[in-house]
Amino acid sequence: MANVHIDPDYTDEERRRRLFAGDVVVYTHVPAIAEFAEFTRDMITELFAPHDPIMIQETYSPEQLADLLIEFKPRWIHHPESKKHVRKVVEALGGDPEQIHADVPKLRTAFPQGGLSTGIAYAFQAHRDTWYGAPAAQINWWMPVWPVAENNVMEFFPRGFGAQVENNSGDYDYYVANAWRGRIKDFSGGKDMRVHPAPVNGIADDEPRITVVPPVGGIMLFSGDQLHASLPNLSGRTRYSIDFRTVAVPDVHAKVGAPMADVACTGTALRDFVRMSDGAPFTEEEVAPHDSESTAAEAVKVFSPTP
């Protein structure tokens, strides 16, 4: 990771090239992003009314929060307005919906240290999304819902980009993980026994770190191959954020993307990405060059949520 760019005037193609080289791009005040955050705040506020969502960990136990979020997060993810907001954000920043595929948006909740941190509110240790089956061309978009701070967001490990880091991604099968996603309740409340790829030897205390804190109405873009982690939430406030991922069709066809120097997982998330203009998925012919076969009995190539 070489540079952090603030409000650059890049085309989408130039931005992708810089992200694939390890840079991070931040936009600070975009109306479409502010509208997405407001829509989400309204839904969360309604869920927890009359309590303050930022301090909700003082009202509900981790088990109660898990039960509430297991129902709420899929409802927010698959809300028709959530998908519309994702498209508006991408278009506002120069993306062509005919040439870009996106996955569903995710709502993340990071509770203060000691609170719920497994299952539906898993706190990610150091990882690359590519260790979890993300394609090389994946771009991550991350935005806060309420104001965030340097002690409740994420950190990057800049020397890790493009470098080999010993990890256990060879134990991760994306298609088995799709089966786990249908049983998320089994992994909440301290019982999270899923495989989570991570550095075998952890991250050294003296390893350089970079923390980026976008404002509400702003967003941060980075490659799915960046080595990053959720910070322990020391703010005393619950952090809510939205992230979604995109891939550009020309990059998938040309197999262009980040280095993926140390990825050994099975499978690909590429089937989860649908064209923003009409919801069409990639064809099997397009996915095949990026795929690896699973031999697991519970393998599920495309996750379908239970209605």
C-alpha positions in Angstrom: 0.0 0.0 0.0 1.7 3.2 -1.2 -0.7 6.1 -1.1 -4.1 7.3 0.3 -5.9 9.5 -2.2 -8.5 12.0 -0.9 -11.3 13.1 -3.3 -9.3 12.4 -6.5 -10.6 13.1 -10.0 -10.0 9.7 -11.4 -11.9 7.7 -14.0 -13.2 4.4 -12.8 -10.6 2.6 -14.8 -7.7 4.7 -13.4 -9.0 4.3 -9.9 -9.1 0.5 -10.3 -5.5 0.4 -11.6 -4.4 2.3 -8.5 -6.3 0.1 -6.1 -4.9 -3.0 -7.7 -1.4 -1.5 -7.1 -2.2 -1.2 -3.3 -3.5 2.4 -3.0 -6.5 3.4 -1.0 -9.0 6.0 -2.3 -11.3 8.1 0.0 -14.2 10.3 -1.0 -15.4 12.6 1.8 -18.7 14.2 0.9 -20.9 12.5 -1.7 -24.7 13.1 -1.5 -25.6 9.5 -2.7 -23.4 8.1 0.1 -25.0 10.4 2.8 -28.4 9.2 1.6 -27.5 5.5 1.9 -26.2 6.2 5.5 -29.4 8.1 6.4 -31.6 5.3 5.0 -29.7 2.8 7.1 -29.7 4.9 10.3 -33.5 5.2 10.0 -33.9 1.4 9.8 -31.5 0.8 12.7 -33.2 3.5 14.8 -36.6 1.9 14.2 -35.2 -1.6 15.2 -33.9 -0.4 18.6 -36.4 2.3 19.4 -36.7 3.9 21.9 -33.0 3.1 22.7 -29.9 4.8 21.4 -28.4 2.5 18.7 -24.9 3.7 19.5 -25.2 2.6 23.1 -27.4 -0.4 22.5 -24.9 -2.8 24.1 -26.0 -1.3 27.4 -29.6 -2.4 26.9 -29.3 -5.9 25.3 -27.2 -8.8 26.1 -24.9 -10.3 23.4 -27.4 -13.2 22.9 -30.3 -10.8 22.5 -28.4 -8.7 20.1 -27.5 -11.8 18.0 -31.2 -12.7 17.8 -32.2 -9.2 16.7 -29.4 -8.9 14.1 -30.0 -12.4 12.7 -33.4 -11.2 11.7 -32.6 -7.6 10.8 -29.4 -7.8 8.7 -30.9 -10.0 6.0 -33.9 -7.8 5.9 -31.7 -4.7 5.4 -29.4 -6.5 2.9 -32.3 -7.6 0.7 -34.4 -4.5 1.0 -35.0 -3.1 -2.5 -33.7 0.3 -1.5 -30.4 -1.1 -0.3 -29.6 -2.4 -3.8 -30.8 1.0 -5.3 -28.5 2.9 -3.0 -25.5 0.8 -4.0 -26.1 1.6 -7.6 -26.5 5.3 -6.9 -23.2 5.3 -5.0 -21.3 3.5 -7.8 -22.7 5.8 -10.5 -22.0 8.9 -8.4 -18.3 7.9 -8.4 -18.1 7.3 -12.1 -19.0 3.6 -12.4 -20.9 2.2 -15.4 -23.7 -0.1 -14.2 -23.5 -2.0 -17.6 -19.8 -2.9 -16.9 -19.8 -3.4 -13.1 -21.1 -6.3 -11.1 -21.7 -6.0 -7.3 -22.5 -8.3 -4.5 -25.2 -7.5 -1.9 -24.3 -4.8 0.7 -23.3 -5.9 4.2 -24.2 -4.1 7.4 -21.4 -4.5 10.0 -21.8 -4.0 13.7 -18.7 -3.7 15.9 -19.6 -3.7 19.6 -17.4 -2.4 22.3 -14.7 -4.8 23.5 -16.2 -7.6 25.5 -19.5 -7.5 23.6 -20.8 -9.7 20.8 -18.0 -10.4 18.4 -18.9 -13.8 16.8 -21.4 -15.1 14.2 -23.6 -12.3 12.9 -21.2 -9.7 14.4 -17.9 -11.4 13.7 -14.9 -9.2 14.4 -12.4 -10.0 11.6 -8.8 -10.6 12.5 -6.0 -9.8 10.1 -7.0 -11.2 6.7 -7.3 -10.6 3.0 -10.7 -11.0 1.3 -9.0 -13.0 -1.3 -8.2 -15.6 1.3 -12.0 -15.9 1.6 -12.5 -16.6 -2.1 -12.7 -13.0 -3.4 -11.6 -12.5 -7.0 -8.4 -10.6 -7.8 -10.5 -7.8 -9.4 -12.6 -7.2 -6.3 -12.9 -3.6 -5.1 -14.1 -3.1 -1.5 -16.3 -0.1 -0.7 -16.6 0.8 3.0 -18.7 3.6 4.6 -19.7 4.6 8.1 -23.4 4.9 9.1 -22.7 7.0 12.2 -19.5 8.9 12.9 -16.5 6.6 13.5 -13.1 7.1 15.2 -9.6 5.8 14.9 -10.3 3.3 17.8 -13.4 1.6 16.3 -12.7 1.2 12.5 -10.1 -1.0 10.7 -6.4 -1.0 10.2 -4.3 -1.8 7.1 -0.9 -3.5 7.2 0.8 -1.7 4.2 3.9 -3.9 3.9 1.6 -6.9 3.5 0.3 -5.8 0.1 1.7 -8.0 -2.7 4.0 -9.8 -0.2 3.7 -13.4 0.8 2.3 -13.9 4.3 2.1 -17.4 5.7 -1.6 -18.1 6.3 -4.2 -20.9 6.6 -6.3 -20.0 3.5 -5.8 -23.5 2.2 -8.2 -24.7 4.9 -11.0 -22.4 3.6 -13.5 -23.7 1.1 -15.8 -20.9 -0.2 -18.6 -23.3 -1.1 -18.6 -24.9 2.3 -18.8 -21.4 3.8 -21.9 -20.8 1.7 -23.5 -23.7 3.6 -22.4 -22.2 6.9 -24.0 -18.9 6.0 -27.4 -20.6 6.1 -26.7 -21.6 9.7 -25.4 -18.2 11.0 -27.3 -18.6 14.3 -25.2 -21.6 15.2 -22.1 -19.4 15.1 -23.3 -16.6 17.3 -22.9 -16.1 21.1 -19.3 -17.3 21.4 -19.7 -20.5 19.4 -18.1 -19.4 16.1 -16.2 -22.6 15.0 -16.0 -21.7 11.3 -12.7 -21.5 9.4 -11.4 -17.9 9.3 -8.2 -17.5 7.2 -5.5 -15.5 9.1 -1.8 -15.2 9.2 -0.3 -18.3 10.8 2.1 -16.3 13.0 -0.2 -13.3 13.6 0.9 -9.7 13.0 4.0 -8.5 14.8 3.5 -5.7 17.3 6.0 -3.5 15.5 4.4 -4.0 12.0 3.5 -0.6 10.4 -0.3 0.1 10.4 -2.5 2.7 8.8 -6.0 3.6 10.0 -8.3 5.6 7.7 -11.4 7.3 9.2 -13.9 8.5 6.6 -16.7 10.9 7.6 -20.4 10.1 7.4 -21.2 10.8 3.8 -17.8 9.5 2.8 -16.5 6.2 1.6 -13.2 4.3 1.4 -12.2 2.0 -1.5 -9.5 -0.6 -1.4 -8.5 -3.9 -3.1 -9.9 -7.1 -1.7 -6.2 -8.3 -1.6 -5.3 -5.7 1.1 -4.2 -7.1 4.4 -6.4 -5.6 7.0 -8.3 -6.2 10.3 -11.1 -4.9 12.5 -9.7 -2.9 15.4 -10.9 -3.9 18.9 -13.6 -1.3 19.6 -12.3 0.8 22.5 -14.6 3.7 21.9 -17.4 2.5 24.2 -19.9 3.0 21.3 -21.3 0.5 18.8 -19.9 1.1 15.3 -22.2 0.6 12.3 -20.7 0.5 8.8 -21.7 -0.6 5.3 -19.5 -2.4 2.8 -20.1 -3.9 -0.6 -17.8 -5.2 -3.3 -17.6 -4.7 -7.1 -15.8 -6.2 -10.0 -15.5 -4.7 -13.5 -16.3 -7.0 -16.4 -13.2 -6.0 -18.4 -11.0 -6.9 -15.5 -12.6 -10.3 -15.0 -12.3 -11.1 -18.7 -8.6 -10.0 -18.8 -7.8 -11.6 -15.4 -6.6 -8.2 -14.2 -6.4 -7.4 -10.5 -4.3 -7.4 -7.4 -1.3 -9.7 -6.9 -2.8 -12.5 -4.8 0.6 -13.6 -3.8 -0.4 -16.1 -1.1 -4.0 -17.2 -1.7 -4.7 -21.0 -1.4 -8.5 -21.2 -0.7 -10.9 -23.3 -2.7 -13.7 -21.7 -4.8 -14.6 -18.2 -5.9 -17.1 -15.6 -4.8 -17.5 -14.4 -8.5 -21.0 -16.0 -8.9 -22.3 -13.7 -6.1 -21.7 -10.6 -8.2 -24.5 -9.5 -10.5 -24.6 -6.8 -13.2 -25.8 -3.5 -11.7 -27.9 -2.6 -14.7 -30.1 -5.8 -14.8 -29.0 -8.2 -12.1 -27.5 -10.7 -14.5 -24.8 -13.0 -13.1 -21.5 -14.0 -14.8 -21.8 -17.0 -17.0 -20.1 -20.2 -16.0 -17.7 -19.7 -18.9 -16.7 -16.3 -17.4 -16.3 -17.8 -13.9 -14.4 -21.0 -14.9 -10.9 -19.3 -15.3 -11.2 -18.0 -11.7 -12.6 -21.2 -10.1 -11.3 -24.2 -8.3 -13.4 -27.3 -7.6 -14.6 -28.3 -4.1 -14.8 -32.0 -3.1 -16.7 -31.2 0.1 -20.1 -33.0 0.6 -21.8 -29.8 1.8 -20.4 -27.5 -1.0 -22.9 -24.9 -2.2 -21.7 -22.8 -5.2 -24.2 -20.0 -4.9 -25.7 -19.0 -1.5 -29.5 -18.5 -1.5 -31.0 -17.0 1.6 -34.1 -18.6 3.1 -37.1 -16.5 2.3 
